[in-house]
């Protein structure tokens, strides 16, 4: 495991309760997620990458056939107490699922924790596990990388990185995605509008 992944995993493990306190009750049904939900079939197969303690899309989308994946086993332990979805510890660049397993994939504030050089691998893996024509809704930033040694005043380090938006768009196209909608979603945690991209996997 590289240093950035270890920082992210260890940080979320150590501050799981503090982070959950910050996220709990925050709106999960933003305009982007509402639009995605309305487009999904009945009983959709949904994968939420970086599901954390289950306070994101898994709280809003149907969960009878949903799966959440996260690098933090402590966060997953909290999620097991509040969502009915399947929960898996894993890495977003090596998904432990068969091809064409899901109708939609979400990733809220999680791809942004990957090293920049691994974003393309993540998008390729999302494309692999999606049905052709499936949807990918995720948040991203625009050309920044850095760390915080005391994130949320919890005394734990956290790391983020993302390339310029034009590079994200190129990597998505390379993986077979077409961007269909763009949203700006306000994060109550840091009072910033984050770019959300809704993408469709090109049919084969």
N, C-alpha and C positions, 0 to 999 in steps of 0.2 A: 504494500500500500504506500503511495507517495505521501509526501509531507502534507500537502494540502488536504487530501482526503482524511488523513489521520487527525489533522486539526479540526476539521468539520465533525468527524465522528466523535472524537473525544469531547469537543465542546458541547455538542448536543446531548451526549450521554450525561455529562456533568451538570448541565443546566436544564435538564428535562423539565423539572417542576417549575422553575422560574419562567422558562419559555412557554410552557403550557398555560401558566397564569396570564401571560401577556396575550396569548392567542385566543384563550377560551372565550367563546361568545362573540368573537369578531365575525362580521358578516362573511359568509362563504359564497353566498349567491349573488356575486357581481354580475353585471350585464353579460360578460363573456360566458360565464358558466350557465346562466339562464338560457342563453341562446343555444349552447351546446346541448343542454339537457333536452330542450324542445326538439332537437334534430335527431335524437337517438331512438333506436327501436325499442320496443317493449323488452324488459329484462335485458338491458344491454350488458355486454362484457366490457368492463371498464378497468383500466389500470391507472392508479395514481402513484406517480414517481415522487419520492420524497414526501410520503404521506404523513410523517411525523406522528403526532398523538391523535390523528384522526379529526382534526379541527378544520380541515380544508374541504376539498371536493367530496371526500367520503361521507361527510356530514350532510351533504345536499343531494348527491346522486343516488340512484337505486343501488343497493349494496348486495343484493342476493347473488349476483355473479361478478362482483367487483373484487379487486385485489389491490392492496396497498404495499408498496415497497419502500424501504428506508434503510439507510446505512447505520442508524442508531437503534440498537436493540432496546435501550431504555425507553426511547420514545414509543417504540412498537409495543412495549409492555403496557404503557398507558393507553394506547389505542385499543388494545384488546378488551379493555373495560368499557369501551363506548361505541364501537362500531361492529357490525356483523360481517364485514368483508374479510376475506382471507388476507393474512398479513405475512410478509416475507422480508427477511433481512437480505440485502443485496446491493449491488452497484448498478448505477444507471447505464453504464457502458458495457455491461455483460449480463443482460436480463435472462433469468432462469425460466424462460417460457418458450413454448414452441412458436414457430412462425404462424401468422394469421390467427392469433389467439384472442384478439380484442377488437371491439368496434370503435373504441376511443381510448386515448391516453391523455392524462392531465399531468402537469408538473408545475405546481405553484411554488415559486421562490426556492427551487431546488436545483435546476440546471445551472443557476448562477453560482453554485458552490463548486462546480467542477473546474479543474484546470482548463484554461482556454484551449489547449491542444487536444482536449478530450471531448469537446462539444460535438464535433462531427461524428465521433463514434457513438455518442448518445443518440443523435438523430437517426443514424443508420440502424441502431438497435430498435428504436421506436418504430421505424418503418418496417423492420423485419417482423415484429410481433403484431402489427396492425393488419387487419383485413384491407385489401385494396379498396380505396374509397373511404377508409376510416379516417377519423379526425384526431388531431393532436392540438391541444390547447395548453399553452405554457407561458410563463412570464420570463422575461429576459431584460437585460440592461443594454447600455450602449457605450462600449469602450471604457472599461474600468476594471482595475484589480487592486485588492488591498486586504488588510487585516485590521481587526479591532482586538486589542488585548483585554478589554473589559466590556464585552458586548452586553447590553441591557443591564449594566451595572452588576453583572453576575460573577465577575472575576474570572471569566473564561474567554479564551481566544476564539475568534471565528474568522473565516476567510471566504472571499468572494472573487470571482473573475469572469469577465465576459468580453468578447471582441466587439469591434464596431458593428453597428446594425447591418451594414452592407455585407460584412463577412458572415453574420448569422444567416442572412437571407441566401447567400451563396451556398452555405453548408446545407440548409434546408432543401434547396433546389437539387443539390447533388444527391441528397438522400431520397429524392422523389416526391417532395412536398410542394404544394402550391399554397401560398398564403391567401386565405379567403377573407379574413377580417382582422382588423387591428383595433385594439382597445387601450385606453389608459385607465388603470385601476388604482384607486387611492389605497395605500397601505396605512392603516391606523397605527401600526407599530412604529414606522419611521416618518409618517406624514409626507410621503413621496408618491407621485403617480408613476407606477411601473408599467412599461409596455407589455401587453399580452398579445400574443399572436395565435390566431386560430388557423390551422392548416389542414389541408386534405391530402391524403396519400393518393398519388396518381394511380388510376386503375391500370392494371397490366394489360 
